């Protein structure tokens, strides 16, 4: 390959087709001239075929865009072509090497020709290696069967008669080698053909080349042994056909598939393939039985080939059986093990715990499950990406496995959840000591590609003496784990039956909550927000309430967390937003154009912030209700923003662009970072009721005063929540608080009970 080969760009699809057509337009007429033209034109046609063929072997791989690293096979194919040309030239110029008369000079071109065959064979081997037939693919054994059958036929009808009739001279032995080598080449091509993947024109051209070479060599050997009377022109035409097919293959765009890994699909044995295998086995056996006994060498070779054929068929049967067994084992492992960590999964865990339970009573065993969940694992994925998250899961799996006994079972049952199963005498308290040891282990950093990462774990522990079903025990351990998370994370919780009642109640609540909005069970209550300086109504905070026919009135503290965890809050939040906007528009029309404009403040849950449709929904509500964007306040919590600050900022900026007012709710209970507050496009800060309730005893007054000063300095307005006394109202007014809400003015109530607040003439 020249230096220019490496950097030459591939032709476009049209250019490749034109070049391929141009080559055929030259090569095929030359081949026809070689076959049917006058004797004087044969040598000219042969020379032309070789010249354009060598050019095609140079140009094809480069012009079809084959990467430099994948051109090795074509370089050897090209080297073989040059040796073929050298063989033809020597036969022209070296006396006695033309094959017209038998002489030892014919050994020189024959040896070069053997080298050419070796180059072609190596090129095919490289192609086969790159296509990589699977270990379970029967292509190799089927190709071997074809090769052995071909070798048997060639030996029986070509080599053996040639050696017997013409003697064992060196020239005859060399001539006899060519059909044998051809069989090897046919085996390689058959593997390429049978190995699966795309059977493109370039591959079929190689099949044509190998077949033409084989037939030509057989005729050549038989003619030299004077066993058949065949024109040298026929043999030369076969070799030229081989040369044309060999050179045409790299010119076609499908030549890339010859060196590309193919997707191997092992299918059922087709009728055609079954017929070929049957003929391959039966024909040599029939020939061996019917042909008369010859000399000892001939009989031994035929017998050996027949035995090899039988062994090859046996090997195919064995391989097929082993392949099926491996496939079943692989399928079983995929079904019972986690693909990422290779730990047992939930299915194998259930099977193992069930088997332990069958002998627990007899052997006095206590079965313990430690259900482990990584705390805030989502933050790892959000900060470093899922690849680092997977890396952490594998590191956790390795550390857990290192802490247990060989008879214990460490499983990954999904996401960042792991389960450790133990069976031991109850008095040993192995599970408790293991849980405590694991908490200590998680205090050590995990060394990952991004550096040291520390992550804690919440562990739930459940035990059984064999009476509980495996899935029930897993569920109980899971329930205990949630208790550990609710206790502040990085803790161990032991399951008790009261937890099962809590889970049952939660499931009942979740089921009752589904579809509550459609059934008309949800209602919006509004709490007035008052301008503390003037006492005038400034707006309302919209609060969701639920009256269940089955459960009665359910506190928002109970159903809102369930709605957020299950994702129902997205649909419920949209309903709340639409109802609140509609009600405010109705009130604004009642108050008239000259009244003070009101706003409505609606809480936005964390799940809504993550949902990509929030901005669209807000825009739709504003358009449908014709509510001024400034009249809509959306309240977000500090902790909700901090879960994914970058992603949340995109949503908040898009909402701010619509013109709505953004509020930080419960300020002071979360991160309360001034740097983050500066980044957020908020206009309102709401001081949490926990700070307002201590006004008067001096405890939280410095904090409230600092918040007011800081937020006013940043240009934000402040709303104080939970105002219940005149003293709290007066102190907040004196400190410059802008707006207040709380039971001092009114509790949240239905719209029909708030009519006195709607009149613009009535001050608060």
ZAMARGU-4260 file (C-alpha; in steps of 0.2 Angstrom, whole numbers, plus 5000, padded with zeros to 4 digits):
<rodrens>
0) 5000/5000/5000 | 5007/5017/4995 | 5007/5032/5007 | 4992/5039/4997 | 4981/5024/5000
5) 4979/5028/5019 | 4972/5046/5016 | 4962/5044/5001 | 4944/5047/5003 | 4931/5034/4999
10) 4920/5037/4983 | 4902/5041/4985 | 4889/5027/4981 | 4887/5033/4963 | 4906/5034/4961
15) 4908/5016/4967 | 4894/5009/4956 | 4902/5018/4941 | 4919/5011/4945 | 4913/4994/4947
20) 4903/4995/4931 | 4918/5001/4922 | 4929/4987/4928 | 4916/4974/4922 | 4914/4983/4905
25) 4933/4980/4903 | 4935/4963/4911 | 4920/4953/4904 | 4924/4956/4886 | 4942/4951/4889
30) 4936/4935/4897 | 4925/4932/4882 | 4939/4935/4870 | 4950/4923/4880 | 4936/4910/4879
35) 4930/4912/4861 | 4942/4923/4852 | 4955/4918/4840 | 4971/4910/4846 | 4982/4925/4842
40) 4971/4936/4854 | 4971/4924/4869 | 4988/4930/4876 | 4983/4948/4874 | 4966/4945/4883
45) 4976/4936/4897 | 4987/4950/4899 | 4973/4963/4899 | 4963/4953/4912 | 4979/4952/4923
50) 4983/4970/4922 | 4965/4977/4925 | 4963/4963/4939 | 4979/4969/4948 | 4973/4987/4946
55) 4956/4982/4954 | 4964/4974/4969 | 4974/4990/4972 | 4959/5002/4969 | 4944/4992/4976
60) 4948/4992/4995 | 4953/5010/4995 | 4939/5017/4984 | 4926/5007/4994 | 4932/5016/5010
65) 4939/5001/5019 | 4948/5006/5034 | 4967/5004/5033 | 4968/4992/5047 | 4955/4980/5038
70) 4965/4979/5022 | 4977/4966/5027 | 4967/4952/5019 | 4966/4961/5003 | 4985/4964/5003
75) 4988/4946/5004 | 4975/4943/4990 | 4984/4956/4980 | 5001/4947/4983 | 4993/4930/4978
80) 4988/4939/4962 | 5005/4945/4958 | 5012/4927/4961 | 4999/4921/4948 | 5005/4934/4936
85) 5023/4929/4939 | 5018/4911/4936 | 5011/4915/4919 | 5026/4925/4914 | 5038/4911/4919
90) 5028/4899/4909 | 5029/4910/4894 | 5048/4914/4895 | 5056/4898/4903 | 5059/4884/4891
95) 5049/4868/4896 | 5038/4877/4908 | 5023/4880/4897 | 5015/4863/4901 | 5014/4858/4883
100) 5027/4844/4886 | 5031/4836/4903 | 5048/4843/4910 | 5055/4847/4927 | 5055/4865/4922
105) 5037/4865/4926 | 5041/4864/4944 | 5047/4882/4945 | 5030/4890/4940 | 5021/4877/4951
110) 5031/4881/4966 | 5026/4900/4963 | 5008/4895/4961 | 5008/4886/4977 | 5014/4902/4985
115) 5000/4911/4977 | 4987/4898/4984 | 4995/4901/5001 | 4992/4920/5000 | 4974/4918/4995
120) 4971/4905/5008 | 4979/4916/5022 | 4968/4931/5015 | 4952/4920/5017 | 4958/4915/5035
125) 4960/4933/5040 | 4942/4937/5033 | 4935/4922/5042 | 4944/4928/5059 | 4937/4945/5057
130) 4919/4939/5054 | 4921/4929/5069 | 4908/4914/5068 | 4902/4910/5086 | 4908/4895/5095
135) 4891/4888/5095 | 4889/4891/5076 | 4890/4875/5066 | 4897/4883/5051 | 4915/4877/5055
140) 4910/4859/5057 | 4899/4860/5041 | 4913/4867/5031 | 4924/4854/5037 | 4911/4841/5032
145) 4911/4848/5014 | 4930/4849/5014 | 4932/4831/5019 | 4919/4825/5006 | 4928/4835/4993
150) 4944/4828/4998 | 4937/4811/4997 | 4930/4814/4979 | 4946/4822/4973 | 4957/4808/4980
155) 4946/4794/4973 | 4943/4801/4956 | 4958/4813/4953 | 4974/4811/4963 | 4974/4792/4965
160) 4971/4788/4947 | 4984/4801/4942 | 4997/4794/4953 | 4994/4776/4949 | 4994/4779/4930
165) 5008/4792/4929 | 5019/4786/4943 | 5025/4795/4958 | 5037/4808/4950 | 5040/4825/4959
170) 5030/4834/4946 | 5015/4822/4948 | 5016/4824/4967 | 5016/4843/4965 | 5002/4843/4953
175) 4992/4832/4965 | 4994/4845/4978 | 4984/4858/4969 | 4967/4850/4970 | 4970/4846/4989
180) 4974/4865/4992 | 4959/4869/4982 | 4949/4859/4994 | 4956/4869/5009 | 4952/4885/5000
185) 4934/4879/4997 | 4933/4874/5015 | 4938/4892/5020 | 4925/4900/5008 | 4912/4888/5014
190) 4915/4894/5032 | 4913/4912/5026 | 4897/4907/5017 | 4890/4897/5031 | 4895/4907/5046
195) 4880/4918/5045 | 4878/4937/5042 | 4876/4945/5025 | 4879/4934/5010 | 4883/4949/4999
200) 4889/4949/4980 | 4908/4950/4985 | 4906/4934/4995 | 4898/4925/4981 | 4912/4931/4969
205) 4925/4923/4981 | 4914/4907/4980 | 4915/4908/4961 | 4934/4911/4961 | 4937/4896/4973
210) 4926/4885/4962 | 4934/4890/4946 | 4951/4887/4953 | 4946/4870/4960 | 4938/4864/4943
215) 4953/4871/4933 | 4966/4862/4944 | 4956/4846/4943 | 4956/4847/4924 | 4974/4852/4924
220) 4979/4837/4935 | 4969/4825/4924 | 4976/4831/4908 | 4994/4830/4914 | 4991/4812/4919
225) 4984/4810/4902 | 4968/4803/4909 | 4957/4815/4900 | 4958/4824/4883 | 4954/4842/4887
230) 4959/4858/4878 | 4971/4869/4887 | 4961/4884/4882 | 4947/4878/4894 | 4959/4876/4908
235) 4966/4894/4905 | 4948/4901/4904 | 4944/4893/4921 | 4959/4901/4928 | 4955/4918/4920
240) 4938/4917/4927 | 4945/4914/4944 | 4956/4929/4942 | 4942/4940/4936 | 4930/4935/4951
245) 4945/4937/4963 | 4948/4955/4957 | 4929/4959/4955 | 4926/4956/4974 | 4935/4971/4981
250) 4927/4982/4968 | 4909/4979/4974 | 4903/4990/4989 | 4899/4974/4998 | 4917/4969/5000
255) 4917/4978/5017 | 4905/4965/5024 | 4919/4952/5021 | 4930/4959/5035 | 4916/4966/5047
260) 4910/4956/5062 | 4893/4948/5057 | 4879/4945/5069 | 4878/4926/5070 | 4861/4918/5071
265) 4860/4900/5075 | 4845/4893/5066 | 4836/4876/5065 | 4844/4864/5053 | 4836/4868/5036
270) 4831/4855/5024 | 4844/4860/5011 | 4858/4860/5024 | 4852/4843/5030 | 4852/4836/5012
275) 4870/4842/5010 | 4876/4834/5026 | 4867/4818/5021 | 4875/4818/5004 | 4892/4822/5012
280) 4891/4807/5023 | 4882/4794/5012 | 4891/4797/4995 | 4909/4793/5001 | 4902/4778/5010
285) 4893/4772/4995 | 4909/4775/4984 | 4920/4766/4996 | 4908/4751/4996 | 4906/4751/4977
290) 4923/4754/4970 | 4935/4739/4968 | 4949/4737/4980 | 4965/4746/4974 | 4982/4747/4980
295) 4985/4748/4999 | 4989/4767/4999 | 4973/4771/4990 | 4962/4760/5001 | 4970/4767/5017
300) 4967/4785/5012 | 4949/4782/5007 | 4946/4773/5023 | 4954/4787/5034 | 4944/4800/5025
305) 4928/4790/5028 | 4932/4788/5046 | 4935/4807/5047 | 4919/4810/5040 | 4910/4799/5052
310) 4919/4808/5066 | 4915/4825/5060 | 4896/4820/5060 | 4898/4814/5077 | 4907/4830/5082
315) 4893/4840/5075 | 4880/4830/5085 | 4890/4833/5101 | 4893/4851/5098 | 4874/4853/5094
320) 4870/4845/5111 | 4883/4855/5120 | 4878/4871/5112 | 4860/4868/5118 | 4866/4864/5136
325) 4877/4880/5136 | 4862/4890/5129 | 4851/4883/5143 | 4864/4887/5156 | 4866/4904/5150
330) 4848/4907/5149 | 4846/4901/5166 | 4860/4912/5173 | 4852/4927/5164 | 4836/4923/5172
335) 4843/4921/5189 | 4857/4934/5189 | 4859/4953/5188 | 4867/4958/5171 | 4877/4972/5179
340) 4884/4965/5195 | 4882/4946/5191 | 4874/4944/5208 | 4859/4933/5210 | 4842/4942/5207
345) 4825/4942/5215 | 4820/4925/5207 | 4835/4915/5213 | 4833/4924/5230 | 4816/4918/5232
350) 4821/4900/5226 | 4835/4900/5239 | 4824/4906/5254 | 4811/4894/5249 | 4823/4879/5250
355) 4830/4885/5266 | 4812/4887/5273 | 4808/4869/5269 | 4822/4863/5281 | 4821/4877/5293
360) 4810/4869/5306 | 4819/4852/5305 | 4837/4860/5307 | 4831/4874/5319 | 4837/4887/5307
365) 4833/4906/5307 | 4832/4914/5290 | 4837/4932/5290 | 4836/4945/5276 | 4845/4961/5276
370) 4836/4973/5263 | 4849/4987/5259 | 4845/5003/5249 | 4858/5016/5245 | 4854/5033/5252
375) 4852/5047/5239 | 4859/5036/5225 | 4850/5047/5213 | 4862/5061/5217 | 4877/5051/5211
380) 4868/5048/5194 | 4863/5066/5193 | 4881/5072/5197 | 4892/5060/5187 | 4881/5051/5176
385) 4874/5033/5175 | 4891/5026/5170 | 4898/5031/5187 | 4882/5025/5196 | 4884/5008/5188
390) 4902/5008/5194 | 4896/5012/5211 | 4884/4998/5211 | 4897/4985/5206 | 4909/4992/5220
395) 4895/4990/5232 | 4891/4972/5226 | 4910/4968/5229 | 4910/4975/5246 | 4895/4966/5252
400) 4901/4950/5245 | 4917/4952/5254 | 4908/4954/5271 | 4897/4938/5271 | 4900/4919/5272
405) 4902/4908/5257 | 4885/4900/5262 | 4876/4917/5262 | 4868/4925/5247 | 4871/4942/5241
410) 4858/4948/5228 | 4854/4964/5218 | 4835/4964/5216 | 4834/4981/5206 | 4840/4998/5205
415) 4851/5002/5221 | 4843/4988/5231 | 4852/4974/5238 | 4847/4959/5249 | 4858/4948/5259
420) 4851/4931/5264 | 4857/4921/5279 | 4852/4905/5287 | 4859/4901/5304 | 4854/4896/5322
425) 4844/4909/5330 | 4855/4912/5345 | 4870/4918/5335 | 4862/4935/5330 | 4873/4935/5314
430) 4861/4946/5305 | 4862/4960/5318 | 4881/4960/5319 | 4882/4959/5300 | 4870/4974/5298
435) 4881/4985/5310 | 4897/4980/5301 | 4889/4985/5285 | 4885/5002/5291 | 4904/5004/5296
440) 4909/4998/5279 | 4899/5011/5271 | 4908/5024/5281 | 4923/5020/5270 | 4924/5029/5253
445) 4921/5019/5237 | 4936/5022/5225 | 4928/5026/5208 | 4935/5033/5192 | 4929/5051/5198
450) 4938/5049/5214 | 4932/5044/5232 | 4913/5043/5234 | 4905/5041/5251 | 4887/5034/5251
455) 4877/5028/5266 | 4864/5014/5266 | 4847/5011/5275 | 4845/4992/5280 | 4829/4983/5284
460) 4830/4967/5294 | 4817/4953/5294 | 4818/4936/5301 | 4808/4919/5300 | 4810/4902/5306
465) 4802/4894/5290 | 4784/4899/5292 | 4784/4914/5281 | 4784/4913/5262 | 4799/4919/5253
470) 4791/4934/5245 | 4783/4939/5261 | 4800/4939/5270 | 4807/4950/5256 | 4792/4962/5258
475) 4794/4963/5277 | 4813/4967/5275 | 4809/4980/5262 | 4796/4987/5274 | 4809/4988/5288
480) 4821/4997/5276 | 4808/5011/5273 | 4807/5012/5292 | 4826/5015/5292 | 4825/5028/5279
485) 4811/5037/5288 | 4822/5037/5304 | 4835/5048/5295 | 4844/5035/5284 | 4861/5027/5287
490) 4852/5016/5300 | 4846/4998/5303 | 4827/4994/5307 | 4820/4978/5312 | 4803/4972/5305
495) 4788/4970/5317 | 4770/4967/5313 | 4765/4985/5316 | 4775/4990/5301 | 4765/4978/5290
500) 4749/4987/5296 | 4757/5003/5291 | 4761/4996/5274 | 4743/4990/5272 | 4736/5007/5276
505) 4747/5015/5264 | 4743/5004/5250 | 4724/5006/5254 | 4727/5025/5254 | 4736/5024/5237
510) 4723/5014/5229 | 4709/5026/5235 | 4719/5041/5229 | 4720/5035/5211 | 4707/5044/5201
515) 4701/5055/5216 | 4702/5070/5205 | 4691/5062/5191 | 4678/5057/5204 | 4677/5074/5211
520) 4684/5070/5228 | 4698/5083/5228 | 4694/5101/5233 | 4704/5117/5233 | 4704/5128/5249
525) 4711/5145/5249 | 4720/5155/5263 | 4721/5174/5261 | 4737/5182/5260 | 4737/5200/5267
530) 4747/5216/5264 | 4754/5219/5281 | 4756/5238/5279 | 4738/5241/5273 | 4728/5226/5279
535) 4722/5224/5261 | 4720/5207/5253 | 4734/5203/5241 | 4730/5186/5236 | 4727/5167/5241
540) 4737/5152/5243 | 4728/5137/5235 | 4729/5121/5245 | 4723/5104/5240 | 4711/5094/5251
545) 4704/5076/5249 | 4688/5070/5256 | 4688/5051/5253 | 4671/5041/5253 | 4680/5026/5261
550) 4693/5035/5272 | 4685/5051/5276 | 4695/5067/5277 | 4713/5063/5274 | 4726/5075/5279
555) 4738/5083/5266 | 4752/5077/5277 | 4747/5059/5273 | 4741/5059/5255 | 4753/5072/5247
560) 4769/5061/5251 | 4760/5046/5243 | 4755/5056/5228 | 4773/5062/5226 | 4781/5045/5228
565) 4769/5037/5216 | 4770/5051/5203 | 4751/5055/5205 | 4756/5072/5210 | 4759/5077/5192
570) 4741/5075/5187 | 4734/5081/5203 | 4745/5096/5203 | 4739/5100/5185 | 4721/5099/5192
575) 4725/5111/5206 | 4734/5123/5195 | 4719/5124/5183 | 4706/5125/5197 | 4716/5139/5206
580) 4718/5149/5190 | 4700/5147/5186 | 4694/5153/5203 | 4705/5168/5203 | 4699/5174/5187
585) 4681/5172/5193 | 4685/5182/5209 | 4694/5195/5199 | 4678/5198/5188 | 4667/5199/5204
590) 4679/5213/5211 | 4679/5223/5195 | 4692/5232/5186 | 4696/5246/5199 | 4699/5234/5213
595) 4717/5229/5219 | 4723/5214/5208 | 4725/5198/5217 | 4736/5183/5215 | 4735/5165/5218
600) 4749/5155/5225 | 4750/5136/5220 | 4763/5124/5227 | 4773/5114/5214 | 4780/5097/5220
605) 4797/5090/5216 | 4790/5078/5204 | 4782/5092/5194 | 4798/5101/5193 | 4806/5085/5185
610) 4792/5083/5173 | 4795/5090/5156 | 4777/5096/5153 | 4776/5108/5168 | 4781/5124/5157
615) 4769/5118/5144 | 4754/5116/5156 | 4757/5133/5164 | 4757/5141/5147 | 4741/5132/5143
620) 4732/5137/5159 | 4737/5156/5157 | 4731/5155/5139 | 4715/5146/5142 | 4710/5157/5158
625) 4717/5173/5151 | 4725/5175/5169 | 4739/5188/5169 | 4755/5179/5172 | 4760/5190/5186
630) 4744/5184/5195 | 4751/5166/5196 | 4763/5162/5210 | 4772/5145/5210 | 4779/5140/5226
635) 4794/5128/5226 | 4804/5121/5241 | 4822/5123/5244 | 4825/5105/5245 | 4816/5102/5229
640) 4827/5114/5220 | 4843/5106/5227 | 4839/5089/5221 | 4844/5093/5204 | 4849/5112/5204
645) 4855/5113/5185 | 4839/5104/5178 | 4828/5114/5190 | 4836/5130/5184 | 4831/5126/5166
650) 4813/5124/5171 | 4812/5139/5183 | 4820/5150/5170 | 4807/5144/5157 | 4793/5148/5169
655) 4800/5165/5173 | 4801/5169/5155 | 4782/5166/5154 | 4780/5180/5167 | 4774/5170/5182
660) 4781/5174/5200 | 4792/5161/5208 | 4792/5159/5227 | 4804/5149/5238 | 4793/5141/5251
665) 4797/5136/5269 | 4813/5146/5268 | 4825/5143/5282 | 4821/5124/5284 | 4832/5118/5269
670) 4848/5123/5262 | 4845/5142/5264 | 4861/5146/5254 | 4862/5164/5249 | 4873/5159/5233
675) 4859/5147/5227 | 4845/5160/5231 | 4855/5172/5220 | 4854/5160/5205 | 4836/5156/5206
680) 4824/5168/5197 | 4812/5170/5212 | 4803/5186/5217 | 4795/5180/5233 | 4803/5172/5249
685) 4791/5163/5262 | 4797/5162/5279 | 4792/5145/5287 | 4779/5145/5301 | 4792/5137/5313
690) 4801/5153/5314 | 4786/5164/5315 | 4779/5154/5329 | 4793/5159/5341 | 4792/5177/5338
695) 4789/5186/5355 | 4801/5175/5365 | 4816/5181/5356 | 4822/5164/5350 | 4820/5166/5331
700) 4818/5184/5330 | 4837/5187/5324 | 4834/5174/5311 | 4818/5182/5304 | 4826/5199/5305
705) 4841/5193/5295 | 4830/5184/5282 | 4820/5200/5279 | 4836/5211/5277 | 4844/5199/5266
710) 4829/5196/5254 | 4825/5214/5253 | 4843/5218/5249 | 4841/5206/5234 | 4825/5214/5229
715) 4813/5200/5234 | 4796/5202/5244 | 4794/5192/5260 | 4778/5182/5265 | 4777/5176/5283
720) 4767/5160/5286 | 4758/5154/5301 | 4754/5171/5309 | 4742/5168/5323 | 4743/5183/5335
725) 4742/5201/5334 | 4759/5202/5342 | 4767/5192/5328 | 4758/5203/5315 | 4764/5219/5323
730) 4782/5213/5325 | 4783/5208/5307 | 4775/5224/5301 | 4788/5234/5311 | 4802/5224/5303
735) 4796/5228/5286 | 4788/5211/5281 | 4778/5213/5265 | 4764/5200/5266 | 4758/5188/5280
740) 4746/5173/5281 | 4739/5163/5295 | 4725/5159/5306 | 4726/5177/5313 | 4717/5182/5297
745) 4708/5166/5291 | 4711/5147/5289 | 4711/5139/5272 | 4693/5137/5267 | 4681/5133/5252
750) 4678/5147/5239 | 4660/5149/5244 | 4665/5153/5262 | 4677/5167/5257 | 4665/5179/5249
755) 4668/5193/5263 | 4687/5193/5257 | 4682/5196/5239 | 4674/5213/5242 | 4687/5227/5239
760) 4679/5238/5252 | 4683/5227/5266 | 4700/5228/5274 | 4708/5214/5282
</rodrens>
